[in-house]
């Protein structure tokens, strides 16, 4: 069997399938594949490296931390916040102290902020 014979067989098979069914099948397959790839990427991101230091400092040029988990406190305060809480926004970048976990912040002498949901 030559390549030309295989090509003719494929054309014959595709000619028997209605065009609408073929388009719907292609759309379903591509959307399923993209969902699976996105799901897998999210799982890998959540797993992370597994180890994080207890006290972190921002390393990006803009001043925002390069990690996605942790809590922030002020050098001059006694409370710690989640990074998306309003209290964290009021802390100047020069005074921010980053912790990998809430437990690390507690062990450093900070208490959870009462106005920050999720702590």
N, C-alpha and C positions, 0 to 999 in steps of 0.2 A: 504494500500500500504506500503510495507516494503522498507527499504533502498536498499536492493538488487534489488527490482523491479525498483526503481528510477535510480539506476546505470545502469541497462540494457537498460532503455529507453534513457538515455543520450548517451550511447555507440551507440545505434541505430541511434540517431539523428546525432551524429558526423560522423558516417560512411557514411551518405548520403551527407555530405558537402565535396567538393573536398579539398584535403590537401593544395593546393596552395591558395585557397580562405581563408581558415582558418588561414594560416600564415600571409597573407596580412592583414586580419582583426585584428589579434593580434598586428601586428606592428603599424597599424593606431591607435588603441586604446591606446597603451602604449605611442606612440609619442604625441598624443593629450593630454593625462593625464600629461606627463612630461612638456609639454609646458604650460598647465594651471597652474600647481604648480609653475613653474618658474615665470610666469607672476604675480601670486598672491604674491609671495615672494618679487618681485620687487615693487609692489604697496605698500606693508606694509613697506618696507624700505624707500620709498620716503615720506611716511606720517610722519615718525619720531615721536618724542615725542611731538612736537609742541612748546615747550619752550626751549630757549637757552639763556644763559647769554650773555651780550654784549661783554665782554672781556673774552677770554678763554686762558687756558694754557695747553700745552701738558702734558699728564699723562702717556704715555706708556714708557716702559723701553728703547726703542730704540731712543726715542726723537721725533717720529712722532706723530701727533695728532691722537686722537681716534675718531674724528668725520669726516664727509665727506663733510661738507659745511662750507664755511667761507672764509675769506681773511687773509693774513698775511702781516705784516709790520715790519720794523726794528725800534728798539728803537732809533737809531741814524738818521733815515731817515724821509722823509716827504711823501713818496708814499706807497700805499698798492698794493698787487698783489694777483692774484688767486694762490692757492697752486701749480698748475702745470706750472706756468709761469717761464721763465728762471731767471727773477729777484728774484723770491722767492728762487731759488736754491742758489743764491749768498749770501743770508743772513745767517750768522752763527746761529746755534741753540740757542746759549746763548742770541742773540739779537732779536730773533723772538717774536713778539707780535701778538697773534691771536684774531680775531674778528669774531663773528658769522655772521655778515652781513656787506655789504659795507657801509650801513648807519651808523653803529656803528663806523666804521673806520673813516668816514667823521666827525662824531660828536667828535671824539677824536683828530681831527686836521690833519688827513692824506688825501691826494688827490689820485685819481686813477692814476696808472702808464700808461703812454701813449704807452709803448711798449708791453703791456699785452692785447692780444685780449680777448674780452668777458667782459670787465669792462665798 
